[in-house]
Amino acid sequence: MAESIDLEISNQSSTTVDPNPAPSAIRESEWLLQTVVENLNDGVVITNLQDQVMYVNSRLAKLVGCSVAEMLGKPAHHFFHAIEGWFDFQGASEEAQPFYGWKEGQLRRKDGRKFWAEVNATLLCNATGGATGTLITVKDITERKWLEEYLRLLESVVVNANEIVMISQLEESIDDPLSLRIIYVNDAFSRTTGYSSGEAIGKSALVLLGDKTSSSEVARIRSTLKAFEPVRAEVILYRKSETHFWVDVNMVPIRNEQGQVTHFVSVMREVTERKIVEEQLRRNAFHDSLTGLPNRLLFMERLSQTVDRTKEDKSYRFALLFLDLDRFKVINDSLGHMIGDQLLIAIARRLEACLNQHDTVARLGGDEFTILLENIQQDSDATKIAERVQQALSTPFNLDGHEVFTSASIGITLSSTEFDRPEDLLRGADIAMYRAKAHGKACHEVFDTDMHTHVVALMQLENDLRRAVERQDFELYYQPIVALATGQIMGFEALVRWLHPEQGIISPGKFVPIAEETGLIIPLGQWVLREACRQLKQWQDEFASEPPLSISVNLSSRQFSQPSLINQIRQILTDTGVDAHCLKLEITESAIMENTESAMDMLLQLKAMGIQLSVDDFGTGYSSLGYLYRFPMDVLKIDQSFVSRVDVDGEKLELVRTIITLAWNLGMDVVAEGVETTKQLAQLKALKCEYAQGYLFSKPLTRTDAAKLIPKSYPFLHLTRISPSNSRLAEDV
């Protein structure tokens, strides 16, 4: 039966109601009732049984966009027809009774616009129970419906997001003042972790955080959360299968209207693949890829720390051993590089077996190894270790059926030597090693004052270099950079040579380190850049091409840190007439990472000039991929140490593939350095590497010889089949 309202006032209390109130009292009650109804937030309509509007308040009239006068006497369903099934009036007969009750729907205003409403219709009855009409109340719920839809869309975004979304509630706990309980996880959480939402909800928000994340990082996260501040971190989490994975997590506190933190929203993105590549690059930066030993960079860092310790503790002693294998070139040439590599690996393992756990053995490169002996009791301990190493190497090596004999010449520098710089200690041990080699090999020598003569010779070389910079006794050589798709020379890398009046041509490997150490690299670098740009302009005028030839010039870390570098480069470009887009500056990872903030500012200024920027020797420095994403680089040059083994080492091949893919994703060109064989070339072309340089194409040439190559191309780049026997340059070309 339909709910009804009795219009007759009944005696429902002990108070006696006057059955015949005075007209003034009735008018006052009517006025009060009308005032209340007029001030309601809801719209009110009263109709008779014929659906005619008998009363309407101003709120309802405003909702439908009509005046009260327009609505009075009109059929109610004219104003509510948008809600289907409500006012199907066809008269007052029992067969056509309207439906009474509550319903939500959209109403249409007079101007045609719709709004959401909550409508409630109640049957009105007189004192005898007879139906007299209908009471209709209307509440505008448009804002609520919009909010519900907005929340539904937000939930859809969160549920279907690729990132893990987790909401945790802050609870008071005696045991843990930072008690976060999971109250929501999205589908990505379950896909990534293997835990269902039911298994996660109610658990601690830190439940997935295992012991692989450092304790210091966990402590930092907890302290930041306790301060109710946002947390950004990279942590290791565990899946249900107990395997771990890396995530970049961002936890944000949510506050209520009173400003109190009640929840934390965590958004996590899995970065396992990036961390694996970063770790590989980091290991490459500090470890030798062949033997797994620390490399020069890590060894010098540890040596520097040891030197600093001796300055604080005068009683602390250490020794530095420099090892060079005897006759290693003979083994390499006779048995091949594969056996040579196996020998280096085997030697590394024997050297490790000779040392204590706190000592360091490193491979500097080639067949050179160094050993840092920590906290020795007396200087003779160093010579005893050298003898132990000689004894360990005296046993022959069995490598793929070949019995190989080798020995090592060892130079020793003691902490008692007056040197107080790591590079001087290494230089002294190097000098002592050459003295040992001169004495018949397979022996060791301790650096002493007699060997200081050699150091003096190096000082003389430094003095000669200063005069050479003043007189500009240098010449640039040029190595072509080739487009692998066309065989055309796209540009050159400028390489400096010292024309010593007595010693002849000196390679940069001998004098650039001295120039770096003394600061002479700055004026020398300016000369190289100016001369390279001058030569480029001459070639561009002589050999027109599209795109025009470019020139690549190396910037040392000392040059890159110069405040005046931008003005110097701008002046050189103006003086030579070279377009900035044709100049490529090659900068090593280490130069960029020495001071990332100032490096970013310098790179942006160079980029604004139109200069192209190259990351040189990529993979040998110590940058992370996160920094590579930030820096505005144009070209990534893959170091020769990767390229040289891309045809024989599957791990190196995959790493080069990853680097090329990374460069593409960052919009960078790729140049492979040190290409020497057609096998390496074939692999690089298969990986769709764009550019390359190396002895396979040409060694560095004088400007005259380089000019002869410019109009030509390398037709062998277009060969689809490469003979396996053609592995060296002399056989290929």
C-alpha positions in Angstrom: 0.0 0.0 0.0 1.3 3.4 -0.9 2.7 5.5 2.0 0.4 8.5 2.7 0.4 11.7 4.8 -2.8 12.5 6.9 -3.5 16.2 6.5 -5.7 16.2 9.7 -3.9 17.1 12.9 -4.5 14.3 15.3 -4.3 14.2 19.1 -0.9 12.4 19.6 0.1 13.8 22.9 -1.4 14.6 26.3 -1.7 18.3 25.4 -5.2 19.2 24.3 -5.4 20.9 20.9 -8.1 23.4 20.2 -10.3 21.8 17.6 -11.5 25.3 16.5 -8.4 27.5 16.5 -8.8 31.2 15.9 -8.3 32.3 12.3 -5.3 34.3 13.3 -3.6 31.3 14.8 -4.3 29.3 11.6 -2.8 32.1 9.5 0.2 32.2 11.7 0.7 28.4 11.5 0.3 28.6 7.7 2.8 31.4 7.5 5.3 29.5 9.6 4.9 26.3 7.6 5.3 28.2 4.3 8.4 29.9 5.6 10.0 26.6 6.5 9.1 25.0 3.2 10.3 28.1 1.3 13.7 27.9 3.0 14.3 24.2 2.5 17.3 23.2 0.3 15.0 20.7 -1.4 12.4 21.6 -3.9 8.8 20.9 -2.9 5.7 20.4 -5.1 2.1 19.5 -4.1 -0.3 18.3 -6.7 -3.9 17.3 -6.8 -5.1 13.9 -8.0 -5.3 15.3 -11.5 -1.5 15.9 -11.4 -2.0 19.7 -11.4 0.5 21.7 -9.4 -1.2 23.2 -6.4 1.9 24.5 -4.6 5.6 24.8 -5.4 8.4 26.4 -3.4 10.9 28.8 -5.0 13.7 26.2 -4.6 11.9 23.8 -6.9 11.1 26.5 -9.4 14.7 27.6 -9.5 15.9 24.0 -10.0 13.7 23.5 -13.2 14.3 27.0 -14.4 10.7 28.3 -14.2 8.8 30.8 -12.1 6.3 29.7 -9.5 3.5 31.3 -11.5 4.5 29.3 -14.6 4.2 26.0 -12.7 1.0 26.5 -10.7 -1.9 24.7 -12.3 0.3 22.9 -14.8 0.6 19.1 -14.9 3.5 18.0 -12.7 4.7 15.4 -15.2 5.6 18.2 -17.6 8.4 19.0 -15.3 9.4 15.5 -14.3 9.0 13.5 -17.5 12.8 13.0 -17.7 12.6 10.5 -14.9 11.2 7.5 -16.6 8.2 5.7 -14.9 7.2 8.3 -12.3 4.2 10.3 -13.5 2.3 8.2 -15.9 -1.0 10.1 -15.1 -4.0 9.3 -17.2 -6.7 10.3 -14.8 -7.7 9.5 -11.3 -9.0 6.0 -11.8 -7.5 3.1 -9.9 -6.1 1.7 -13.1 -3.9 4.8 -13.6 -2.5 5.4 -10.1 0.9 7.0 -10.2 3.9 5.2 -8.7 5.0 6.5 -5.3 8.4 6.2 -3.7 12.0 7.3 -4.2 14.0 7.4 -7.3 17.2 9.0 -8.8 17.3 10.3 -12.3 18.0 13.3 -14.6 15.5 16.1 -14.8 15.3 18.6 -17.6 15.3 22.3 -17.0 13.2 24.7 -19.0 16.2 25.6 -21.2 16.7 21.9 -22.0 19.7 21.3 -19.7 19.6 18.3 -17.4 20.6 17.8 -13.8 20.7 14.9 -11.5 18.0 14.7 -8.8 16.8 12.5 -6.0 12.9 12.6 -6.1 10.6 11.3 -3.5 6.8 11.2 -4.1 4.3 10.6 -1.2 0.5 10.2 -1.4 -1.4 12.9 0.6 -4.7 12.0 2.4 -7.3 13.9 4.2 -8.6 13.2 7.7 -10.9 10.5 6.5 -8.1 8.7 4.7 -9.1 9.8 1.2 -6.4 10.6 -1.3 -6.1 14.3 -2.1 -2.9 14.6 -4.0 0.9 14.1 -4.0 3.8 15.6 -2.1 7.0 15.6 -4.2 10.4 16.6 -2.8 13.4 17.1 -5.1 17.1 17.2 -4.1 19.8 18.3 -6.5 22.5 15.6 -6.5 24.4 16.7 -9.6 27.6 17.4 -7.6 27.4 14.1 -5.8 26.9 12.2 -9.1 29.8 14.1 -10.7 32.0 13.2 -7.8 30.9 9.6 -8.0 31.8 9.5 -11.7 35.0 11.2 -11.0 35.9 8.7 -8.4 34.9 5.9 -10.7 37.2 7.2 -13.4 40.0 7.6 -10.9 39.5 4.0 -9.7 39.6 2.8 -13.3 42.9 4.6 -13.9 44.4 3.2 -10.7 43.1 -0.3 -11.3 44.4 -0.5 -14.8 47.7 1.4 -14.3 51.0 -0.4 -15.1 52.6 1.0 -12.0 51.9 -0.6 -8.6 49.6 1.5 -6.5 49.2 0.8 -2.8 47.3 2.7 -0.1 48.2 2.2 3.5 46.5 3.5 6.6 48.4 5.0 9.5 47.5 3.2 12.7 48.6 3.8 16.3 50.8 1.0 17.6 52.7 0.7 20.9 55.3 -1.6 19.3 55.8 0.6 16.2 54.9 4.3 16.1 55.0 4.0 12.3 52.4 1.3 11.8 51.2 1.3 8.2 48.6 -1.3 7.2 47.7 -1.9 3.5 44.0 -1.1 2.7 44.2 -1.2 -1.1 46.4 -2.6 -3.9 45.7 -2.4 -7.6 46.0 -5.2 -10.2 49.6 -4.3 -11.1 50.6 -5.1 -7.5 49.3 -8.7 -7.8 50.8 -9.1 -11.3 54.2 -8.0 -10.1 54.4 -9.5 -6.6 52.3 -12.6 -7.0 50.2 -11.7 -4.0 46.5 -11.3 -4.3 44.8 -8.2 -2.9 43.3 -10.4 -0.2 46.7 -11.6 0.9 48.1 -8.1 1.0 45.3 -6.1 2.7 45.8 -5.8 6.4 49.5 -6.5 6.2 52.3 -4.1 6.9 53.2 -1.7 4.1 56.8 -2.7 4.5 56.1 -6.5 4.2 57.8 -6.9 0.8 60.9 -5.0 1.9 63.6 -7.7 2.3 67.1 -7.7 3.6 68.7 -6.8 0.2 68.0 -3.1 0.6 70.7 -1.6 2.7 69.9 -1.0 6.4 70.9 2.7 6.0 68.4 3.2 3.2 65.7 1.4 5.2 66.5 3.7 8.2 66.3 6.8 5.9 62.9 5.7 4.6 61.5 5.1 8.0 62.8 8.4 9.4 61.3 10.3 6.5 58.0 8.6 6.9 57.9 9.3 10.6 58.4 13.0 9.7 55.3 12.6 7.5 57.3 13.7 4.4 57.2 12.3 0.9 59.7 9.4 0.3 61.4 8.8 -3.0 63.7 5.7 -3.1 64.9 2.7 -5.1 64.5 -0.4 -3.1 64.6 -4.2 -3.5 61.3 -6.0 -2.8 60.4 -9.7 -2.7 57.8 -11.5 -4.8 55.7 -14.3 -3.4 58.0 -16.7 -5.2 60.9 -15.2 -3.0 62.7 -13.8 -6.0 63.6 -10.1 -5.6 63.1 -7.1 -7.9 64.0 -3.4 -8.0 61.3 -0.7 -7.8 61.4 3.1 -7.9 58.9 4.0 -5.1 57.3 7.3 -4.4 55.3 7.4 -1.0 53.2 10.5 -0.4 51.4 11.3 2.9 47.6 12.0 2.7 46.1 14.5 5.2 42.6 14.9 6.4 40.7 18.2 6.7 42.4 18.9 10.1 45.8 18.5 8.4 46.6 15.2 10.1 48.3 12.4 8.1 46.0 9.4 7.9 47.2 7.5 4.9 50.2 7.0 2.6 49.8 6.4 -1.2 52.7 4.5 -2.7 53.3 4.4 -6.5 56.0 1.9 -7.5 57.5 1.3 -10.9 59.7 -1.8 -11.5 63.2 -0.8 -12.7 64.9 -4.2 -12.4 66.1 -4.2 -16.0 67.6 -0.7 -15.7 69.3 -1.7 -12.4 70.8 -4.7 -14.0 72.3 -2.7 -16.9 73.5 0.0 -14.4 75.1 -2.6 -12.3 76.8 -4.1 -15.3 78.1 -0.6 -16.4 79.1 0.1 -12.8 81.1 -3.1 -12.7 82.6 -2.3 -16.0 83.6 1.1 -14.7 85.5 -0.4 -11.7 86.5 -3.9 -12.8 88.4 -5.4 -15.7 85.9 -7.2 -18.0 88.2 -10.1 -18.7 89.6 -11.1 -15.3 87.0 -9.6 -13.0 89.8 -7.8 -11.1 89.6 -4.2 -10.0 90.7 -1.9 -12.8 93.0 1.2 -12.8 90.2 3.5 -11.6 89.3 1.4 -8.6 92.9 0.6 -7.8 93.9 4.3 -7.8 91.0 5.1 -5.6 92.0 2.5 -3.0 95.7 3.6 -3.2 94.6 7.2 -2.6 92.7 6.1 0.5 95.7 4.2 1.8 98.0 7.2 1.2 95.6 9.4 3.2 95.7 6.9 6.0 99.5 7.0 6.2 99.3 10.8 6.6 97.1 10.3 9.7 99.0 7.3 11.1 102.7 7.6 10.6 103.3 4.0 11.7 101.0 2.6 9.0 103.0 0.8 6.2 102.0 -0.4 2.8 103.7 -1.4 -0.5 102.8 -1.2 -4.1 103.8 -3.9 -6.6 103.7 -3.4 -10.4 103.8 -6.6 -12.4 104.4 -6.9 -16.1 104.3 -10.4 -17.7 107.5 -11.5 -19.5 107.1 -12.7 -23.1 103.3 -12.3 -23.1 103.4 -10.9 -26.7 105.2 -14.0 -27.9 102.4 -16.2 -26.3 99.7 -14.0 -27.9 101.3 -14.0 -31.3 102.1 -17.7 -31.4 99.0 -19.2 -29.7 96.5 -16.5 -30.4 94.4 -14.0 -28.4 92.1 -16.6 -27.1 94.9 -18.5 -25.3 96.4 -15.1 -24.3 93.1 -14.1 -22.6 92.9 -17.5 -20.8 96.4 -17.0 -19.5 95.5 -13.6 -18.1 92.5 -15.0 -16.3 94.5 -17.9 -14.9 97.2 -15.5 -13.7 94.6 -13.3 -12.0 93.4 -16.3 -10.0 97.0 -17.2 -8.9 97.7 -13.7 -7.9 94.6 -13.6 -5.7 95.6 -16.8 -4.0 99.0 -15.2 -3.0 97.3 -12.4 -1.1 95.4 -11.7 2.1 91.8 -10.8 2.0 92.4 -7.1 2.7 95.0 -6.7 -0.1 94.1 -5.6 -3.6 95.2 -7.0 -6.9 94.2 -5.1 -10.1 94.7 -5.3 -13.8 95.7 -2.0 -15.2 95.4 -3.2 -18.8 97.1 -5.5 -21.2 99.5 -7.8 -19.3 100.1 -5.3 -16.4 98.9 -6.0 -12.9 99.3 -4.1 -9.6 99.1 -5.3 -6.0 98.4 -3.1 -3.0 99.7 -4.7 0.2 98.0 -3.1 3.2 99.3 -2.8 6.8 102.6 -4.6 6.3 104.8 -5.0 9.4 108.1 -4.3 7.7 109.4 -3.4 4.2 110.8 -7.0 3.7 107.1 -8.3 3.6 106.7 -6.7 0.2 109.7 -8.6 -1.3 108.5 -11.8 0.3 105.1 -11.4 -1.5 107.0 -10.7 -4.7 108.9 -13.9 -4.3 105.7 -15.8 -3.5 104.2 -14.4 -6.8 107.2 -15.5 -8.8 107.0 -19.0 -7.3 103.2 -19.2 -8.1 103.8 -18.1 -11.7 106.7 -20.6 -12.2 104.3 -23.5 -12.4 103.2 -24.0 -16.1 99.7 -23.2 -17.2 97.7 -25.8 -19.1 95.4 -23.9 -21.5 93.4 -25.9 -24.1 96.0 -28.5 -24.3 98.9 -26.0 -24.5 101.5 -26.0 -21.7 102.4 -22.3 -21.3 105.2 -20.9 -19.2 105.4 -17.3 -18.1 107.0 -15.1 -15.5 106.7 -11.5 -14.3 109.0 -8.6 -13.8 107.9 -6.8 -10.6 108.6 -3.3 -9.4 108.0 -2.3 -5.8 107.4 1.1 -4.2 107.3 1.3 -0.4 105.3 3.7 1.7 108.7 4.8 3.2 109.4 6.4 -0.2 109.1 10.1 0.0 106.3 10.1 -2.6 103.0 11.3 -1.2 100.9 11.2 -4.4 99.3 7.9 -5.7 100.4 8.6 -9.3 104.0 9.1 -8.1 103.9 5.8 -6.2 102.6 4.0 -9.3 105.2 5.7 -11.5 108.0 4.7 -9.1 106.8 1.1 -9.2 106.6 1.2 -12.9 110.2 2.5 -13.1 111.3 -0.3 -10.8 109.5 -2.9 -12.9 111.4 -1.8 -16.0 114.6 -2.0 -14.1 113.7 -5.6 -13.1 112.9 -6.4 -16.8 116.3 -4.9 -17.8 118.0 -7.2 -15.3 116.9 -10.3 -17.0 113.1 -10.5 -16.2 111.5 -12.9 -13.7 112.8 -10.9 -10.9 111.8 -7.9 -8.7 113.3 -4.5 -7.9 112.5 -2.0 -5.2 112.3 1.7 -6.2 115.3 3.6 -4.8 117.0 7.0 -5.3 119.1 5.6 -8.2 115.9 5.2 -10.2 115.0 8.8 -9.5 117.0 9.7 -12.6 114.1 8.4 -14.7 111.7 10.6 -12.8 114.0 13.5 -13.6 113.7 12.5 -17.3 109.9 12.8 -17.0 110.3 16.2 -15.6 112.5 17.1 -18.5 109.7 15.8 -20.8 107.3 18.1 -18.9 109.6 21.1 -19.6 109.9 20.2 -23.2 106.1 20.0 -23.4 105.8 23.5 -22.0 108.1 24.9 -24.7 106.2 22.8 -27.3 102.9 24.4 -26.3 104.5 27.9 -26.6 105.9 27.1 -30.1 102.9 24.9 -31.1 105.1 22.0 -32.1 102.1 19.8 -32.7 100.2 18.3 -35.7 96.7 17.0 -36.0 96.0 13.6 -37.4 92.5 12.7 -38.6 90.7 9.3 -38.4 87.5 9.0 -40.5 84.1 8.3 -39.1 82.1 6.2 -41.6 78.4 5.7 -42.1 77.9 1.9 -42.2 74.8 2.2 -44.3 76.5 4.0 -47.2 80.2 3.6 -46.7 80.6 7.4 -46.9 82.9 9.4 -44.6 80.7 11.6 -42.5 83.5 13.3 -40.6 86.8 12.9 -38.8 88.0 12.7 -35.2 91.0 15.1 -34.7 93.9 13.5 -32.8 97.0 15.4 -31.7 100.6 14.3 -32.1 103.7 16.0 -30.6 106.5 16.8 -33.1 109.4 16.6 -30.6 112.6 18.0 -32.1 114.7 15.2 -30.8 112.4 12.2 -30.2 110.3 12.6 -33.3 106.5 12.0 -33.2 105.2 11.4 -29.6 101.8 9.8 -29.2 99.2 11.5 -26.9 99.3 8.6 -24.5 102.7 9.8 -23.4 102.2 13.5 -23.1 98.5 14.1 -22.6 98.6 12.8 -19.0 101.4 15.2 -18.2 99.5 18.0 -19.9 96.4 17.2 -17.8 98.4 17.1 -14.6 100.2 20.4 -15.3 97.3 22.3 -16.8 99.0 22.6 -20.2 96.1 20.8 -21.6 94.1 24.0 -21.6 96.2 26.0 -24.1 96.9 22.8 -26.0 93.2 22.0 -26.2 92.5 25.5 -27.5 95.1 25.1 -30.3 93.6 21.6 -31.2 90.1 23.0 -31.4 91.1 26.0 -33.5 93.2 24.0 -35.9 90.6 21.2 -36.3 87.9 23.8 -37.1 90.2 25.6 -39.6 90.9 22.4 -41.4 87.2 21.4 -41.4 86.3 24.7 -43.1 88.9 24.2 -45.7 87.6 20.7 -46.5 84.0 21.8 -46.5 84.9 24.5 -49.1 86.7 22.0 -51.2 84.4 19.0 -50.8 80.7 20.0 -50.7 78.4 17.3 -49.3 75.0 16.9 -47.7 75.2 16.7 -44.8 78.5 18.6 -44.6 81.5 17.1 -43.1 81.9 17.2 -39.3 84.8 17.2 -37.0 85.0 15.6 -33.6 87.3 17.0 -30.9 88.0 15.6 -27.5 87.5 17.8 -24.4 89.5 16.9 -21.4 88.1 17.2 -17.9 90.3 20.2 -17.2 89.0 21.9 -20.3 85.4 21.0 -19.6 85.6 22.7 -16.1 86.9 26.0 -17.5 84.4 28.9 -16.9 85.7 30.6 -20.1 85.2 27.5 -22.3 82.0 28.8 -23.9 83.5 32.1 -25.0 86.6 30.4 -26.3 84.6 28.0 -28.5 82.3 30.8 -29.7 85.3 32.9 -30.7 86.9 30.0 -32.6 83.7 29.3 -34.5 83.5 32.9 -35.5 87.1 33.2 -36.5 87.1 30.0 -38.6 83.6 30.3 -40.1 82.6 26.8 -39.1 78.9 26.1 -38.5 78.4 25.0 -34.8 76.3 22.1 -36.0 79.4 20.6 -37.7 81.4 20.5 -34.5 81.1 17.5 -32.2 82.7 17.8 -28.8 83.6 14.4 -27.2 83.4 14.3 -23.4 84.2 11.3 -21.2 81.7 10.1 -18.6 84.2 10.8 -15.8 84.5 14.5 -16.9 80.7 14.9 -16.7 80.4 13.1 -13.4 83.0 15.1 -11.5 80.5 17.8 -11.0 77.1 17.0 -12.4 75.4 20.3 -11.7 78.1 22.5 -13.4 78.4 19.9 -16.1 74.7 20.1 -16.9 74.9 23.9 -17.1 77.9 23.7 -19.4 76.3 21.1 -21.6 73.1 23.2 -22.0 75.1 26.2 -23.0 77.0 24.2 -25.6 73.7 22.7 -26.8 72.2 26.1 -27.1 75.0 27.1 -29.5 74.1 24.2 -31.8 77.2 22.1 -31.0 76.7 18.4 -31.0 77.8 16.5 -27.8 79.3 13.0 -27.6 79.7 10.7 -24.7 83.2 9.3 -25.3 84.3 5.8 -24.2 80.8 4.9 -22.9 80.7 2.1 -20.4 84.2 2.6 -19.0 83.3 5.5 -16.7 81.1 5.5 -13.6 77.9 7.2 -14.6 74.4 5.7 -14.0 71.7 5.5 -16.6 69.7 8.0 -14.6 72.3 10.7 -15.3 72.5 9.7 -19.0 68.8 10.4 -19.3 69.3 13.9 -17.9 72.2 15.1 -20.0 71.4 16.5 -23.5 73.8 14.3 -25.5 73.6 13.7 -29.2 76.1 10.9 -29.8 77.1 7.9 -27.8 80.6 6.4 -28.6 80.9 2.7 -27.7 84.4 2.1 -26.2 86.8 -0.1 -28.1 87.0 -2.6 -25.2 83.4 -3.6 -26.0 83.8 -3.5 -29.8 87.0 -5.6 -29.8 85.2 -8.6 -28.4 81.7 -8.2 -29.9 82.4 -11.0 -32.4 83.6 -13.6 -29.8 82.0 -12.7 -26.5 78.2 -13.2 -26.3 78.0 -11.1 -23.1 79.8 -8.2 -24.8 77.5 -8.6 -27.8 74.4 -8.3 -25.7 75.8 -5.3 -23.8 76.5 -3.5 -27.0 73.0 -4.3 -28.2 71.6 -2.8 -25.0 73.7 0.3 -25.4 72.6 0.8 -29.0 68.9 0.4 -28.0 69.4 2.8 -25.1 70.9 5.4 -27.4 68.0 5.0 -29.9 65.5 5.5 -27.1 67.3 8.7 -26.1 67.4 9.9 -29.6 71.2 9.6 -29.9 73.4 8.5 -32.7 75.9 5.6 -32.0 79.5 5.4 -33.1 81.5 2.2 -32.5 85.2 2.9 -31.8 88.2 0.6 -32.6 86.6 -1.5 -35.4 89.4 -3.7 -36.7 87.9 -6.8 -38.4 85.1 -7.5 -40.8 83.6 -9.9 -38.2 83.2 -7.0 -35.8 81.8 -4.9 -38.6 79.3 -7.6 -39.5 78.0 -7.8 -35.9 77.7 -4.0 -35.7 75.8 -3.8 -38.9 73.5 -6.6 -37.7 72.9 -4.5 -34.6 72.1 -1.6 -36.8 74.9 0.5 -35.4 75.0 3.7 -37.5 78.6 4.9 -37.5 82.1 3.4 -36.8 85.8 4.2 -36.9 88.9 2.1 -36.5 91.8 0.6 -38.3 89.5 -1.4 -40.6 88.7 1.8 -42.3 91.9 3.8 -41.7 94.4 4.6 -39.1 94.7 8.3 -38.1 96.2 10.2 -41.1 97.8 13.5 -41.8 95.6 16.2 -43.3 97.0 15.6 -46.8 96.3 11.8 -46.7 92.9 12.3 -45.0 91.8 14.7 -47.8 92.4 11.9 -50.3 89.8 9.7 -48.6 87.0 12.3 -48.5 85.6 11.8 -52.0 85.8 8.0 -51.7 83.6 5.4 -49.9 84.2 1.9 -48.5 82.6 -0.5 -50.9 83.3 -3.6 -48.8 80.7 -2.3 -46.3 78.0 -3.4 -48.8 79.2 -7.0 -49.0 76.5 -9.3 -47.7 78.8 -12.3 -47.1 82.1 -12.1 -45.1 84.7 -14.9 -45.3 85.5 -16.3 -41.8 89.2 -16.3 -42.7 89.3 -12.6 -43.3 89.6 -11.3 -39.8 92.5 -8.8 -39.9 92.8 -5.5 -41.7 95.7 -6.7 -43.8 93.6 -9.6 -45.0 90.3 -7.8 -45.5 91.4 -4.8 -47.6 
